[in-house]
Amino acid sequence: MTLLTLCWEFFKTGLFSVGGGLATLPFLFEMGNKHPDWFSVQDLTNMVAVAESTPGPIGVNMSTYVGSTVAGVLGGIIATLSLILPSIIVILIIARILEKFSDSKLVKDVFYGLRPAVVGMLFASVLSVFESSLFGGNFMNGVDLRYLALFAVLVFGIFKLKKHPILYIGIGALIGIIFGF
């Protein structure tokens, strides 16, 4: 039953998370609330950090992680395949439709309408990860100054120094180890 539930949850996530891997985050937050025995919000924050620092798409990495955590290697495979299957199906359908209707005003309007919706979903996800990372999951708890300092230093570095992202991931990991975050 767990494997079927994993399959269904990640199929839905793959079907409706338009916009890439980060668009899976709202669905994963909902999944964590619906299945708290699978992972917590804090676990999700850790999964984002791991998925962002490993090769491959974040959504695929996170589905593999959740699936393997919940049901072992088979669970990881099922969750991952369930997440990507809707994309394969939709891409095949859209490719056929776009061949015939690429000049259609309706088709162009649909894509223009999807953009702000996807940005809104991504922004909501960013706020959730921000809240969890700097405030322990609740703005009312107050900010942990260590996390805020690390955040500020890394944001400054990203915008001013413009080094490779792996450098900032490594710095964050190293500081976490040194200071016991």
N, C-alpha and C positions, 0 to 999 in steps of 0.2 A: 504494500500500500504506500509506503514511503517513497518508493521509486516512481510510482504513478503520480503522486503529489508533486514531487520534484519536477517531473516531466511537465505536468500541467502548469505549475507556477512559472517555470522558466519559458515555456512556450508562450504564455500570456505576456511575460516580460519582453520576450523577443518580438512579439507581434506588435506591441504598442509603444515600445521605447524608440520612438522616431528621433533620430539625430545623433546616434552614436553611443558609445559605451557609457558616457556620463549620464545619458538620458535613462539608463537603467537604474540609477540611484533612487529616484522616488519609488520605483516598484520594489526595490530591495528594502527600503525603509518599511514599506507596507508589508512585505513578506516577513521581515523580522518581527513586526508587531503581531502578525497573524500566526506566526510559528516561532514563538520566543525560545523554544527548545532548540531551534536551528542556530540562531545567532542573535546577539543583542545589538543595540545601537553602537555601543563601544566596539564590539567585534566588527561591525560594519565600517567604522572609522579605520580600524586596523587593516581591514581588507582593502579599503581604498588605497591606503599607504602602500601595502604590498603589491596590489594590482598595478598601481602607477609606477612602481619601481621595478617591475619585471617586464620582460618583452611580451608583446601581444596586446590585443585590445582589452581595455579595462573590463568591459562587460563580460567578455569570454573568460578572462582570468577570474573574475569574481564568481561567475557561475560554476566554474570548475572547482574553486575553493569551497563554496557552499556545498555543492553536490558531494565532494569527497569528504567533507567534514560530517555531513549528515548520513551518508550511505557508502562511504569508502570509494574505491577507484571506480566501480560501476556507477555510483551516484554522480561522481564527477563527470564521467563520460555522458551519462544521460542528461544531466543539467546543461552541459555545454552544447550537446547536439540539439536539445530542445530550445535553447536560446537562439541558435543560428538558423534552425529550420524555417521559421517564419520569414526571415530575411531572404533566404534562397527562394522561397515560394513567391514572395512579393516582388522581388527583383525580376524574376522570370515573367510575371504577369505585367509589371510596369514596362519592361522592355518591349513587350508586344504592343501594349497600348500606346506607348510613346512613338513607336514606329508609325502608327496610324494617325495619332492625334497631337503630334508635337507642336503644331502651329495653333492649336485650339486655345482660345482665351480662357475657357473654363479650366483647362489643365494648368495653364500658367497661374491663374488665380488661386488654385488649390495649393500650388507650391509656395506662392507668396504668403498665403494664410498659414501654412505650416511653420514658416520661419519664426514668427514671434511666439507661437505656442511652444516650440522647442526651446527657444531662449528662456521663456518663463519657467519651463520644467527644469532646465539646467540651473537657472538662478536659484530656484527653490532648493535644489540639491546642494548647491554651493553653500547656501545659508545653513542647511542642516549639518553639513560636515564642519563648517566654521563654528557653529554653536557647540557641536560635540567636541571639537578639538580644543577650543579655547575656553569653553565654559563648562566642560564636563557634562554636556547634554542639556543644560538649562541656563538660559541667560540670567536667571534670578540667583544662581549660585555665585556669581561674580567671576571675573576672569582670573585665571592662573597666570601670574606675571611671567613665569618662566616660559610658558607657551607663547604668550604675547610677545616677549622679547625675541624668541626664536623666529616667530612669524614675521616680525618687523625687520629683522636682519635679513631674512631670506627674501622677503618682498623687495627690500632695498637692493639686494644683490641682483635679483632677477631683472629689475628695471634699469639699474644703473650700470652694473658690470657686464651684463648680457653674456654670461658664460653658459656652457652646456648644462641642460637640466640635470644630468646625472651628478654634476658637482653639487648642486643644491640638495639633491636626495641624499647623497653621501654625507654632506655636512649635517643635515637633519638627523640622520641615523647616528652619526658619530657623537653629536651633542646629546642625543637621547641616551646613548650608552654611557657617556662620561658623567652626565648629571642625573642619571637614573630616572628619566621621565617615565 
